[in-house]
């Protein structure tokens, strides 16, 4: 194993080298399965508003104006 290219536990590197946290990956996976923010909050044991904020952060990070665009850009990075 080459430790110089290893990523921290909980992070996943995409094809463009940007890391995604495992918690972000879970949110993207749930979005792809059509979970509501409320349902995600129950599963993740966080408030619905916290889920919305995390989705907004992901959208800003990928410059996505819609959930569809977020999914497309996440898929292009192999995040989902």
MARLUMTI-712991 format. One record per atom (N, C-alpha, C): z, x, y; atom name. Coordinates in steps of 0.05 Angstrom, whole numbers, plus 5000, padded with zeros to 4 digits. Layout:
<atoms>
ATOM z x y site
ATOM Z X Y CA
...
</atoms>
This chain:
<atoms>
ATOM z x y site
ATOM 5000 5017 4976 N
ATOM 5000 5000 5000 CA
ATOM 5000 5018 5025 C
ATOM 4985 5010 5044 N
ATOM 4983 5024 5069 CA
ATOM 5002 5011 5090 C
ATOM 5025 5023 5094 N
ATOM 5045 5011 5112 CA
ATOM 5038 5011 5141 C
ATOM 5019 5028 5149 N
ATOM 5011 5029 5177 CA
ATOM 4996 5003 5185 C
ATOM 4984 4990 5165 N
ATOM 4969 4965 5172 CA
ATOM 4985 4940 5164 C
ATOM 5010 4944 5155 N
ATOM 5026 4921 5147 CA
ATOM 5034 4905 5171 C
ATOM 5038 4879 5167 N
ATOM 5047 4862 5188 CA
ATOM 5075 4852 5181 C
ATOM 5091 4846 5202 N
ATOM 5119 4838 5197 CA
ATOM 5120 4812 5179 C
ATOM 5141 4810 5163 N
ATOM 5145 4787 5147 CA
ATOM 5145 4762 5164 C
ATOM 5130 4742 5156 N
ATOM 5128 4718 5172 CA
ATOM 5103 4717 5190 C
ATOM 5090 4739 5193 N
ATOM 5065 4740 5209 CA
ATOM 5041 4742 5190 C
ATOM 5019 4730 5198 N
ATOM 4994 4732 5183 CA
ATOM 4973 4741 5203 C
ATOM 4958 4762 5196 N
ATOM 4938 4772 5214 CA
ATOM 4912 4756 5208 C
ATOM 4898 4749 5230 N
ATOM 4873 4736 5227 CA
ATOM 4851 4757 5227 C
ATOM 4826 4748 5224 N
ATOM 4804 4766 5223 CA
ATOM 4800 4781 5250 C
ATOM 4810 4770 5272 N
ATOM 4808 4784 5297 CA
ATOM 4833 4801 5304 C
ATOM 4852 4803 5285 N
ATOM 4875 4820 5288 CA
ATOM 4898 4807 5302 C
ATOM 4895 4782 5311 N
ATOM 4917 4768 5325 CA
ATOM 4936 4757 5304 C
ATOM 4962 4763 5307 N
ATOM 4981 4752 5287 CA
ATOM 4987 4722 5293 C
ATOM 4993 4708 5272 N
ATOM 5002 4680 5274 CA
ATOM 5028 4679 5258 C
ATOM 5048 4666 5270 N
ATOM 5074 4663 5256 CA
ATOM 5071 4643 5233 C
ATOM 5087 4647 5213 N
ATOM 5086 4628 5191 CA
ATOM 5092 4600 5200 C
ATOM 5110 4597 5220 N
ATOM 5117 4570 5230 CA
ATOM 5093 4557 5244 C
ATOM 5077 4574 5258 N
ATOM 5052 4564 5270 CA
ATOM 5032 4555 5249 C
ATOM 5031 4570 5228 N
ATOM 5012 4564 5206 CA
ATOM 5020 4537 5193 C
ATOM 5046 4532 5190 N
ATOM 5055 4507 5179 CA
ATOM 5047 4484 5197 C
ATOM 5050 4487 5223 N
ATOM 5042 4466 5242 CA
ATOM 5012 4461 5240 C
ATOM 4996 4482 5239 N
ATOM 4967 4478 5237 CA
ATOM 4960 4464 5211 C
ATOM 4973 4472 5189 N
ATOM 4968 4459 5163 CA
ATOM 4975 4429 5165 C
ATOM 4998 4423 5177 N
ATOM 5006 4395 5179 CA
ATOM 4987 4379 5197 C
ATOM 4977 4391 5218 N
ATOM 4958 4378 5235 CA
ATOM 4932 4372 5219 C
ATOM 4924 4391 5202 N
ATOM 4900 4386 5187 CA
ATOM 4904 4364 5166 C
ATOM 4929 4359 5159 N
ATOM 4935 4337 5140 CA
ATOM 4942 4311 5154 C
ATOM 4937 4311 5180 N
ATOM 4940 4287 5197 CA
ATOM 4969 4277 5200 C
ATOM 4988 4296 5199 N
ATOM 5016 4289 5204 CA
ATOM 5019 4282 5234 C
ATOM 5036 4264 5240 N
ATOM 5043 4259 5268 CA
ATOM 5064 4279 5277 C
ATOM 5067 4281 5303 N
ATOM 5088 4300 5313 CA
ATOM 5115 4291 5303 C
ATOM 5120 4265 5301 N
ATOM 5146 4255 5291 CA
ATOM 5150 4264 5262 C
ATOM 5129 4261 5245 N
ATOM 5131 4269 5217 CA
ATOM 5135 4299 5214 C
ATOM 5121 4314 5231 N
ATOM 5125 4343 5230 CA
ATOM 5154 4350 5238 C
ATOM 5164 4336 5258 N
ATOM 5192 4341 5267 CA
ATOM 5212 4336 5245 C
ATOM 5208 4315 5229 N
ATOM 5226 4308 5207 CA
ATOM 5225 4331 5186 C
ATOM 5200 4339 5179 N
ATOM 5197 4360 5158 CA
ATOM 5209 4386 5168 C
ATOM 5203 4393 5193 N
ATOM 5212 4419 5204 CA
ATOM 5241 4419 5214 C
ATOM 5253 4395 5215 N
ATOM 5280 4391 5225 CA
ATOM 5283 4400 5254 C
ATOM 5263 4391 5270 N
ATOM 5263 4396 5299 CA
ATOM 5256 4370 5313 C
ATOM 5261 4369 5338 N
ATOM 5254 4345 5354 CA
ATOM 5223 4343 5356 C
ATOM 5214 4318 5359 N
ATOM 5186 4313 5362 CA
ATOM 5175 4327 5387 C
ATOM 5190 4329 5408 N
ATOM 5182 4343 5432 CA
ATOM 5178 4373 5427 C
ATOM 5195 4385 5410 N
ATOM 5192 4413 5402 CA
ATOM 5166 4417 5388 C
ATOM 5158 4399 5370 N
ATOM 5132 4401 5357 CA
ATOM 5110 4400 5377 C
ATOM 5111 4381 5396 N
ATOM 5091 4378 5416 CA
ATOM 5088 4403 5433 C
ATOM 5111 4415 5440 N
ATOM 5111 4440 5456 CA
ATOM 5098 4463 5440 C
ATOM 5104 4465 5414 N
ATOM 5092 4486 5398 CA
ATOM 5062 4482 5395 C
ATOM 5053 4457 5392 N
ATOM 5024 4452 5391 CA
ATOM 5011 4459 5417 C
ATOM 5024 4452 5439 N
ATOM 5013 4458 5466 CA
ATOM 5011 4489 5469 C
ATOM 5030 4503 5459 N
ATOM 5030 4533 5461 CA
ATOM 5006 4544 5445 C
ATOM 5002 4533 5421 N
ATOM 4979 4541 5405 CA
ATOM 4953 4535 5419 C
ATOM 4951 4511 5431 N
ATOM 4927 4503 5445 CA
ATOM 4922 4522 5469 C
ATOM 4942 4529 5483 N
ATOM 4939 4547 5506 CA
ATOM 4930 4575 5496 C
ATOM 4943 4584 5475 N
ATOM 4936 4610 5464 CA
ATOM 4907 4612 5455 C
ATOM 4896 4590 5445 N
ATOM 4868 4590 5435 CA
ATOM 4849 4577 5455 C
ATOM 4860 4571 5479 N
ATOM 4844 4558 5500 CA
ATOM 4830 4533 5490 C
ATOM 4845 4516 5476 N
ATOM 4835 4492 5465 CA
ATOM 4844 4468 5482 C
ATOM 4825 4451 5488 N
ATOM 4831 4427 5504 CA
ATOM 4837 4403 5487 C
ATOM 4832 4404 5461 N
ATOM 4836 4382 5443 CA
ATOM 4846 4393 5416 C
ATOM 4858 4375 5400 N
ATOM 4867 4383 5374 CA
ATOM 4844 4391 5356 C
ATOM 4821 4378 5360 N
ATOM 4797 4385 5344 CA
ATOM 4789 4414 5350 C
ATOM 4788 4421 5376 N
ATOM 4781 4448 5384 CA
ATOM 4802 4468 5373 C
ATOM 4827 4460 5374 N
ATOM 4848 4478 5363 CA
ATOM 4842 4483 5334 C
ATOM 4835 4463 5319 N
ATOM 4829 4466 5290 CA
ATOM 4805 4484 5285 C
ATOM 4784 4480 5301 N
ATOM 4760 4497 5298 CA
ATOM 4766 4526 5304 C
ATOM 4780 4531 5326 N
ATOM 4786 4558 5334 CA
ATOM 4806 4572 5315 C
ATOM 4825 4556 5305 N
ATOM 4844 4567 5285 CA
ATOM 4829 4574 5259 C
ATOM 4810 4557 5251 N
ATOM 4795 4562 5227 CA
ATOM 4777 4587 5230 C
ATOM 4766 4591 5253 N
ATOM 4749 4615 5258 CA
ATOM 4765 4640 5256 C
ATOM 4791 4638 5261 N
ATOM 4809 4661 5260 CA
ATOM 4822 4664 5232 C
ATOM 4814 4646 5214 N
ATOM 4825 4645 5187 CA
ATOM 4855 4639 5187 C
ATOM 4864 4624 5207 N
ATOM 4892 4616 5208 CA
ATOM 4898 4592 5190 C
ATOM 4877 4577 5184 N
ATOM 4879 4554 5166 CA
ATOM 4857 4555 5146 C
</atoms>
